[in-house]
Each structure stands twice: as C-alpha cells, then as structure tokens.
C-alpha cells in the first residue's frame, strides 16, 4: 500500500509528517 509513482502522495505526507 505504497504507490511510489504518484503525482502527490499527500496521504503519504500525512503519514510521514
């Protein structure tokens, strides 16, 4: 559940805040 090829992984930013 970690889509690397993403335009803007905002959800990931929230997780890796």
C-alpha positions as CSV (number, residue, x, y, z in Angstrom):
1,X,0.0,0.0,0.0
2,X,2.7,2.4,-1.0
3,X,2.3,3.7,-4.5
4,X,5.6,5.2,-5.4
5,X,4.7,6.6,-8.9
6,X,2.2,9.2,-7.5
7,X,1.8,12.8,-8.5
8,X,1.3,14.0,-5.0
9,X,1.2,11.3,-2.2
10,X,-0.4,13.7,0.2
11,X,-1.6,10.7,2.3
12,X,2.0,9.6,2.5
13,X,3.0,13.1,3.6
14,X,0.4,12.9,6.4
15,X,1.9,9.6,7.5
16,X,5.4,10.8,7.2
17,X,4.7,14.1,8.7
